[in-house]
Amino acid sequence: MDLIDLMPITPNWTDIALRLAATVIAGAFIGLDRERGGHAAGLRTTILVGLAACLSMIQANILLATSQSVNGSMDILRFPLGVLTGVGFIGGGAILRRGDIATGVTTAATLWLITAIGLCFGGGQIAAGSVVTVLAVLILSPMKRVDRWISGDQKGTVAIRLENGSGIPDVKAVAPELSEAIFTGLRDIEDGHRELIYEIRWKSVRGLPGADQIAASLEKNFHVTRFEYRATAA
């Protein structure tokens, strides 16, 4: 079967219904994974973004049938491409930055991908959109477990309470799990004490050692007043 047979220039209501249904199903599969993970762009958001892209492509498809010039066709195709660009701003809003940690990058990429999938379905490319949907689900769900087997750098901040006049301790020496402990500052607090602040890093394989283990190791040797773990969220 020729590819052009799958992309009628003048879609009928059956073609349109098939494209919209395929987009809803793809958005549901991808969005369900994001919903279970508690991400900002969940099931409904993913479906709506996909439908917007699909509808814009259907509209462009219909308008192309009425266009009488090459220039007119190019102008029409800017419409769905503009939707793809516009979703980039929505994805940008899903990205948060806390210090040197950026969260929500995977959510933004997912919105961009479902937009491209919606454009595929809207243009009648059901097979291509279906294949990419399956790949997206595999990447978002099973491959998430692969991350736990990969050694990754974890970051955090710890504040230690010491008496005035005490030297600056070597935190890494008493907490062997740490790969790095950088002294970043101190401040005087009440009762003749001061608080020393460290930026700490360690490598984690399959989630071990975890932030709780690092905190427990530090508390064995110091009076920890604050411990912040900069967890990365997709």
N, C-alpha and C positions, 0 to 999 in steps of 0.2 A: 504494500500500500504506500502510495506516495505521501510525503509529509504534507503537501498542500491539501490533501483530502481531509486532513485532521484540522485544518485551519480555514474554514469557509470564510470568504470575504464578506458575505452577507449572512451572518448567523441568524437562524430562526430561534423561536422561543425554546425549543428543545436544546439547541446548542447553548443558549445563554443559561438555561437552568442547569445543564451539566457542568458548565464552568463555575457557576456560583456554588453548586453543591460540592464540587471537588475542592474549591477554596475553603469552604467551611470545614470539611473533613480534615484537610491539611492543617488548618489553623487550630482545630481541636486537638489533633495529635501533638502538635508542637507546643501549644499553649498549656495543655494538661501537665506536661513536664515542668513548665515554668510555674504553674499554679501550685503544684505539689512542693516546689522548692521555696514557696513564699516570696517570689520575686514581684516587683512592681508591675511588670507587664505580664499578666497571667492569661487565663483562658479567653476571657471576653475581649481583652485588648488585642491579643494576637489575631483572633478571628476578625475583629473589626478592621484592623490594619490590612489584613489580607483581602477582605471584601472591598475595601476602598481601592486597592490596587487593581483587583480584578475588574471592578466596575469601570474604572478609568480606561482600562485596556479594551473592554467591550465597547465602550463609547467611542474610543479611537477607531476600533475595527469597523463600527457602523459608519462613522464619518468618512473613513477611507473609501468606502464604497460609493460615496457621493462626490468625492473629490475628483476634479477634472484635470488637475495639473500636478506635476512632480513637486513643485514648491509647496502647493497646498497640502500634499501628503506629508511632507517633512514637517510642516507646521503642526499638523495633527499629531504626529508622533512625539512632539515635544510635550504633549499633555501627560501621557503616562510616565515619561521620563522625569517630568517635573514632580510627579507624585513620589517617585523613588528618591529624588533629591530632598523633598520635603520631609520624608520620614527620617532622614539624617538628623534633622533638628529635634524630632521627637526622641530619637535614640540618644542624642546629646543630653537631653533632659533626664534620661535614666542613669547617666553616669555621674557618680559623686566622687569627690576627691577629698580624702582626709590625710593631710600630710603628703607623704610620698606613695600612698596607697590609693589606687583608683578602683572603685567598685561599680558594678552595673555594666561593664563592658560587654559581657556575654549577652545580657538582656538587649542592649542596643544592637548588637550584631544579629540577634534573633529577629528583632523587628525589621531590620533591613532585609534579612533573608526571606521572611514571610511576604514582604512586599514584592520581592523578585518572583517568588512562587506564585503570588496572586497575579502578577503580570503575565506569567507563563500560562496559567489557566485561563485568564481573560483573553489571551490571544489564541486559545484553542490548542495550546501545546500541552495536552493532558499527560502524555507519557513523560515528557521532560519534567514537568512539575511534580508528578508522582514520584519519580526517581529521586529528585532532590528532597522531597518531603521525607522519604524513607531514610536517606542519608542524614538529614537533619536530626531526626528522632534518634538514630543510632549514635550520633555525635553528642547529643545533649544528655542522653540517659546512660547507656552502657559505658561510654568513654569517660564519664565522670568518675567511675570506679577506678579507671586506670590511673587517674591523678593521685590516688592514694598510694600507689606503688612507686611513684616518682619522687625522688628527693627534691624537696623545695625549701627555700629560705623563708623562715618565719620571723616576724619582727614584733617588738613590743617596747614598752617603757616601764621602768621600775623606779620607785622613789624609796629611799632608805633613810631611816631616822638614826642619827648618831649624836653623841654629845659634842659640844663645841670643843675644839682642840684636838679631836680625833683626826687622824690622817685619812686620806682618801683610799678606801680599800680596793683591792684588786678583785672585783666581783667575779670575773671569769675564772680566777684561780680556785674559788670555793664552789663554783657551780660549773662542773666540767661539761655539762650538756650544752653550755653556751659556746658558740663559735666566735662571738664578738661581744664586748661590753664597752661602750664608749661613754665616758663621763661627759655630760652635756650641761650641767649647771648645779647650783646649790642655792638654798635660801635659809635664812634664820627663822626658826619657829620658836614656840614658847618654851619656857623652863630650861633655858640654856642649851637647847638642842638645835640642830640644823638638819635640813633635808637634802640629800644628794640624789640627783636624777641621772639615770643611765638609759641610753639607747641600747637595747640588747637584740641580738640575732642568734638564731640557731637553725640547724637543718633538721627537717622532719621527714621521715620515711614511713608511709602508711599511717600518718598521723601521730607517730611516736618519735621523740617525746612530745607530748602535748603541752599546751599553755599551763594546764593545771599542774603538771609535773615540774615544769620550770619554776612556777610560783612556789610550790612546796619546797623545792631545793633551795631557793633563795631564803625562804622563811626559816629554814633550819639554822642559817648563819647570820641573818640580819633581822632587824625590826622593819619589816616592809610596811610602808604606809599607803602605797598605791602601786597597783600593777595593771597595766593596760595592754591587752593583746590586740594587735592590729590584724584581725582576721580579714582575709580577702574573700569577697563575695562576688559571684559571677553575675 
